[in-house]
Structure formats: structure tokens, C-alpha cells
Amino acid sequence: MCLALWILHSKKRMSLGNTYEKVAMMRSPRYGRRIRKLAGAATKKKESSYECPKCAKKSVRRISYALWKCNSCGAKIAGGAYSLSTPTGKTARRMLAKEEAGE
């Protein structure tokens, strides 16, 4: 049996423990459970929909690296690579809100 067919056959037989690993196996990262889990979590965050900051509907989807688009109002938003907002962005917004409040 050639190597490519053996790999495909073994992936079909492989039973995976959780959904993160199942999502990750579609894109086939290798070398350990932790890497598969991280890759699966990133893929889940990337493919899910988020709430739009302008129209407040849960219809924001990723269109390319760090670019997000609301399917409802058509707003284009620059955000994180795998999620709409990053922890650094949240911190920056909080600091700007404090500055505007005059603290």
C-alpha cells in the first residue's frame, strides 16, 4: 500500500478524544495532542460568528487574515487573526475609555 493511501486510511480509523482535535485533523497538524488541541481551538474561533459592534447582530464572519465583515449591515472591521477582538485590543479600548472619562 502506498504511503498516501496508508495515511488516509489511518486518519479515518483514528478515534479522537474531543472536538478540538476533530476540527484540527481536517487541516492535519501533527506532532502531539497539544498542538492539535491549539490548532483546533484556533480554527473554531476563526470559523465562528461574532456580534457586530455597529448593529449588535451575531453575523460577523472572517473574510481574510484579521479582516471581518458583518453580513447584516456590511461593516468591515479590522480585528484579530482568529477572533474579532484580541486581549490587547480590549485593554487599549479600556484605557481610551478612561482617558475620555477624565480619570
C-alpha atoms as a printed R data frame, in Angstrom:
    type eleno elety resid chain resno       x      y      z
1   ATOM     1    CA   MET     A     1   0.000  0.000  0.000
2   ATOM     2    CA   CYS     A     2   1.467  3.386 -0.902
3   ATOM     3    CA   LEU     A     3   2.200  5.890  1.854
4   ATOM     4    CA   ALA     A     4  -0.522  8.408  0.918
5   ATOM     5    CA   LEU     A     5  -3.267  5.789  0.966
6   ATOM     6    CA   TRP     A     6  -1.998  4.411  4.267
7   ATOM     7    CA   ILE     A     7  -2.101  7.905  5.842
8   ATOM     8    CA   LEU     A     8  -5.661  8.497  4.637
9   ATOM     9    CA   HIS     A     9  -6.719  5.085  5.882
10  ATOM    10    CA   SER     A    10  -5.126  5.597  9.300
11  ATOM    11    CA   LYS     A    11  -6.761  9.047  9.739
12  ATOM    12    CA   LYS     A    12 -10.186  7.540  9.111
13  ATOM    13    CA   ARG     A    13  -9.582  4.830 11.717
14  ATOM    14    CA   MET     A    14  -8.185  7.236 14.312
15  ATOM    15    CA   SER     A    15 -10.566  7.927 17.178
16  ATOM    16    CA   LEU     A    16 -10.079 11.384 18.639
17  ATOM    17    CA   GLY     A    17 -10.859 12.493 22.158
18  ATOM    18    CA   ASN     A    18 -12.508 15.879 21.765
19  ATOM    19    CA   THR     A    19 -13.931 18.270 19.203
20  ATOM    20    CA   TYR     A    20 -10.830 20.474 19.099
21  ATOM    21    CA   GLU     A    21  -8.783 17.572 17.834
22  ATOM    22    CA   LYS     A    22 -11.500 16.542 15.372
23  ATOM    23    CA   VAL     A    23 -11.539 20.030 13.857
24  ATOM    24    CA   ALA     A    24  -7.750 20.109 13.771
25  ATOM    25    CA   MET     A    25  -7.429 16.773 11.973
26  ATOM    26    CA   MET     A    26  -9.191 18.204  8.938
27  ATOM    27    CA   ARG     A    27  -6.232 20.516  8.394
28  ATOM    28    CA   SER     A    28  -3.830 17.876  9.678
29  ATOM    29    CA   PRO     A    29  -1.377 19.420 12.158
30  ATOM    30    CA   ARG     A    30   0.965 16.826 13.533
31  ATOM    31    CA   TYR     A    31   3.347 16.201 16.421
32  ATOM    32    CA   GLY     A    32   1.275 15.840 19.542
33  ATOM    33    CA   ARG     A    33  -2.038 16.288 21.236
34  ATOM    34    CA   ARG     A    34  -1.337 19.811 22.498
35  ATOM    35    CA   ILE     A    35  -0.614 21.143 19.009
36  ATOM    36    CA   ARG     A    36  -3.773 19.517 17.648
37  ATOM    37    CA   LYS     A    37  -5.790 20.995 20.507
38  ATOM    38    CA   LEU     A    38  -4.414 24.516 19.958
39  ATOM    39    CA   ALA     A    39  -4.938 24.296 16.202
40  ATOM    40    CA   GLY     A    40  -8.482 23.057 16.695
41  ATOM    41    CA   ALA     A    41  -9.306 25.866 19.119
42  ATOM    42    CA   ALA     A    42  -7.933 28.484 16.714
43  ATOM    43    CA   THR     A    43  -9.923 27.004 13.835
44  ATOM    44    CA   LYS     A    44 -13.123 27.010 15.898
45  ATOM    45    CA   LYS     A    45 -12.611 30.663 16.876
46  ATOM    46    CA   LYS     A    46 -11.839 31.596 13.286
47  ATOM    47    CA   GLU     A    47 -14.913 29.926 11.789
48  ATOM    48    CA   SER     A    48 -17.488 31.043 14.372
49  ATOM    49    CA   SER     A    49 -19.613 34.178 14.043
50  ATOM    50    CA   TYR     A    50 -19.315 37.172 16.373
51  ATOM    51    CA   GLU     A    51 -21.520 40.053 17.451
52  ATOM    52    CA   CYS     A    52 -21.244 43.170 15.308
53  ATOM    53    CA   PRO     A    53 -20.142 46.270 17.249
54  ATOM    54    CA   LYS     A    54 -22.285 48.507 15.000
55  ATOM    55    CA   CYS     A    55 -25.615 46.698 14.584
56  ATOM    56    CA   ALA     A    56 -25.309 44.265 17.564
57  ATOM    57    CA   LYS     A    57 -26.323 41.210 15.500
58  ATOM    58    CA   LYS     A    58 -24.345 37.983 15.644
59  ATOM    59    CA   SER     A    59 -23.382 37.987 11.977
60  ATOM    60    CA   VAL     A    60 -19.706 38.970 11.773
61  ATOM    61    CA   ARG     A    61 -17.610 36.437  9.848
62  ATOM    62    CA   ARG     A    62 -13.919 36.337  8.935
63  ATOM    63    CA   ILE     A    63 -13.167 37.171  5.287
64  ATOM    64    CA   SER     A    64  -9.370 37.108  5.411
65  ATOM    65    CA   TYR     A    65  -6.468 37.460  7.827
66  ATOM    66    CA   ALA     A    66  -7.589 39.958 10.525
67  ATOM    67    CA   LEU     A    67 -10.467 41.280  8.368
68  ATOM    68    CA   TRP     A    68 -14.042 40.682  9.450
69  ATOM    69    CA   LYS     A    69 -17.326 41.579  7.756
70  ATOM    70    CA   CYS     A    70 -20.852 41.851  9.107
71  ATOM    71    CA   ASN     A    71 -23.284 40.074  6.809
72  ATOM    72    CA   SER     A    72 -26.180 42.128  8.183
73  ATOM    73    CA   CYS     A    73 -25.038 45.756  7.940
74  ATOM    74    CA   GLY     A    74 -21.996 45.257  5.674
75  ATOM    75    CA   ALA     A    75 -19.491 46.830  8.079
76  ATOM    76    CA   LYS     A    76 -15.864 45.788  7.618
77  ATOM    77    CA   ILE     A    77 -13.819 45.539 10.790
78  ATOM    78    CA   ALA     A    78 -10.107 45.039 11.407
79  ATOM    79    CA   GLY     A    79  -9.609 42.658 14.303
80  ATOM    80    CA   GLY     A    80  -7.524 39.741 15.417
81  ATOM    81    CA   ALA     A    81  -6.325 36.923 13.210
82  ATOM    82    CA   TYR     A    82  -8.546 34.248 14.772
83  ATOM    83    CA   SER     A    83 -11.107 36.248 16.760
84  ATOM    84    CA   LEU     A    84 -12.816 39.593 16.294
85  ATOM    85    CA   SER     A    85 -11.091 41.242 19.252
86  ATOM    86    CA   THR     A    86  -7.786 40.494 20.943
87  ATOM    87    CA   PRO     A    87  -6.859 40.879 24.627
88  ATOM    88    CA   THR     A    88  -4.530 43.750 23.706
89  ATOM    89    CA   GLY     A    89  -7.347 45.490 21.844
90  ATOM    90    CA   LYS     A    90  -9.665 45.146 24.848
91  ATOM    91    CA   THR     A    91  -7.010 46.699 27.096
92  ATOM    92    CA   ALA     A    92  -6.488 49.590 24.672
93  ATOM    93    CA   ARG     A    93 -10.234 50.263 24.477
94  ATOM    94    CA   ARG     A    94 -10.482 50.265 28.271
95  ATOM    95    CA   MET     A    95  -7.584 52.737 28.542
96  ATOM    96    CA   LEU     A    96  -9.146 55.043 25.936
97  ATOM    97    CA   ALA     A    97 -12.458 54.966 27.790
98  ATOM    98    CA   LYS     A    98 -10.672 56.031 30.993
99  ATOM    99    CA   GLU     A    99  -8.957 58.891 29.158
100 ATOM   100    CA   GLU     A   100 -12.269 60.110 27.740
101 ATOM   101    CA   ALA     A   101 -13.881 59.931 31.172
102 ATOM   102    CA   GLY     A   102 -11.110 62.158 32.536
103 ATOM   103    CA   GLU     A   103  -9.629 59.855 35.125
